[in-house]
Amino acid sequence: MLALTLAAALAVSALTGCGGDKKEGEAPGTKAAGEEKEDEVRDSAEGGEKKGETQVSVEGGQGKGVIKLGGLAPLTGKDQGYGEGFAIGFKKAVEEINAAGGVNGYTFDIEIKDTQSNEVTSSTMATEFAEDEAVMALLGDFSSGVCKANAQVCDRYGIVQLSPTASAFDYAPMSKYFFSIMGRQDVEACFLSKYLLKEYMGAKKIAVACVESDWGRFFFWNIKTQTDK
């Protein structure tokens, strides 16, 4: 819910200001800038559901138009459970925001693509969204590694990517269009090791169980580094 609300604020800002302007020399099919954006967003309410994708469109009241968002989530594969949670949350947030009248006169539509927690797939899906003139921002992906794979796409098309879960310390600095609502893992590991385990609990030895992934290995490394200090 928070991720979609923040994305809504970013998208509305792009419509009312100059933050949505595109770079020069972009490939055909990229987003238009300035005053053309509002007309394009209104067209996003049209179109059908595509194979392998989930589309949510909730009717709002009389307003300025519909803002379309692109959702990136692992709906299949090893992180399917997290992706399904993303989809449920995105849909619920769209329904609640639209039912409350939208944001600054705009209602929302979100289309969710299955990235399978794969970097290449996520980058391909992000490009498809970026080349859709109606899509104002990206929500997702799940893991930091997959999110980071979209840096060149976001830089090229000037589209924001807001991840609910990316926590790698080097994620946000990769692109001025990268944002996350998750705390940085290196900061959280420091707090967990120094304050909770050592000072509060007085732990002398710590056993760490973590998933076999980039996130899990980095988490273990952070915990061990902070604990050894």
Residue pairs with C-beta under 8 A, 6 or more apart in sequence:
1 89
1 92
1 93
1 96
2 164
2 181
3 89
3 90
3 93
3 139
3 162
3 163
3 164
3 181
4 69
4 89
4 90
4 93
4 94
4 97
4 108
4 110
4 139
5 93
5 97
6 162
6 179
6 181
7 69
7 137
7 139
7 160
7 162
8 67
8 97
8 103
8 106
8 108
9 103
10 19
10 136
10 137
10 160
10 162
10 179
11 67
11 69
11 106
11 136
11 137
12 67
12 103
12 104
12 106
13 19
14 20
14 37
14 136
14 137
15 37
15 38
15 41
15 64
15 67
15 106
15 136
16 104
18 33
18 34
20 31
20 33
20 37
20 136
20 158
21 33
21 34
21 158
22 30
22 31
22 32
22 33
22 157
22 158
23 156
23 158
26 156
26 157
27 131
27 156
29 131
29 133
30 130
30 131
30 133
30 156
30 157
31 37
31 40
31 130
31 133
31 157
31 158
31 159
32 40
32 133
37 136
38 64
38 65
40 133
40 134
41 65
41 66
41 67
41 68
41 106
41 134
41 136
42 65
42 66
43 134
44 66
44 67
44 68
44 109
44 134
44 135
45 57
45 65
45 66
45 109
47 55
48 55
49 55
50 111
52 113
52 114
53 111
53 112
53 113
53 114
54 71
54 75
54 87
54 91
54 111
54 112
55 109
55 110
55 111
55 112
56 90
56 91
56 94
56 95
56 109
56 110
56 111
56 112
57 66
57 109
58 94
58 95
58 98
58 99
58 107
58 108
58 109
59 98
59 107
60 66
60 98
60 99
60 101
60 102
60 107
61 101
61 102
63 101
63 102
63 105
63 106
63 107
64 104
64 105
64 106
65 106
65 107
66 106
66 107
66 108
66 109
67 106
67 107
67 108
67 109
67 136
68 108
68 109
68 110
68 111
68 132
68 134
68 135
68 136
69 90
69 108
69 109
69 110
69 111
69 135
69 136
69 137
69 138
69 139
70 110
70 111
70 113
70 125
70 126
70 129
70 130
70 132
70 135
70 137
70 138
70 139
71 86
71 87
71 90
71 110
71 111
71 112
71 113
71 138
71 139
71 140
72 112
72 113
72 115
72 122
72 125
72 126
72 129
72 138
72 139
72 140
72 141
72 150
72 161
73 82
73 83
73 84
73 86
73 87
73 90
73 112
73 113
73 114
73 115
73 140
73 141
73 142
74 80
74 82
74 83
74 114
74 115
74 116
74 117
74 141
74 142
74 146
75 83
75 84
75 87
75 112
75 114
75 115
75 116
76 83
76 114
76 116
77 83
77 116
77 117
77 118
78 117
79 117
79 142
79 143
82 142
82 165
83 114
83 115
83 117
83 142
86 112
86 139
86 140
86 142
86 164
87 112
89 164
90 110
90 112
90 139
91 110
94 108
94 109
94 110
97 103
97 107
97 108
98 107
98 108
102 108
110 139
111 129
111 135
113 125
113 128
113 129
114 121
114 125
115 121
115 122
115 125
115 140
115 141
115 142
115 146
117 141
117 142
117 143
117 146
118 146
119 145
119 146
119 149
120 149
122 140
122 141
122 146
122 147
122 149
122 150
123 149
123 150
123 152
123 153
126 138
126 150
126 153
126 154
126 159
126 161
127 153
127 157
129 135
129 138
129 159
130 138
130 153
130 154
130 156
130 157
130 159
131 157
135 159
136 159
136 160
137 159
137 160
137 161
137 162
138 150
138 154
138 159
138 160
138 161
138 162
139 161
139 162
139 163
139 164
140 147
140 161
140 163
140 164
141 147
141 150
141 163
141 166
142 163
142 165
143 165
143 166
143 213
143 214
143 215
144 163
144 165
144 166
144 167
144 168
144 171
144 214
144 215
145 168
145 214
145 215
147 161
147 163
147 166
147 171
147 178
147 180
148 166
148 168
148 170
148 171
148 174
150 161
151 174
151 175
151 178
153 159
154 160
154 161
154 175
154 177
154 178
155 175
155 176
155 177
158 177
159 177
160 177
160 179
161 175
161 177
161 178
161 179
162 179
162 180
162 181
163 171
163 178
163 179
163 180
163 181
163 182
164 180
164 181
164 182
165 180
165 182
166 172
166 178
166 180
166 182
167 180
167 182
167 183
167 184
167 185
167 188
167 215
168 184
168 185
168 214
168 215
168 218
169 184
169 185
169 186
169 187
171 178
171 180
172 178
172 179
172 180
185 215
185 218
185 219
185 222
186 222
189 219
189 222
189 223
189 225
189 226
190 222
190 226
192 223
192 226
193 206
193 222
193 223
193 226
193 227
194 226
194 229
197 203
197 206
197 227
198 227
206 223
206 227
208 219
208 220
208 223
208 224
210 216
210 217
210 219
210 220
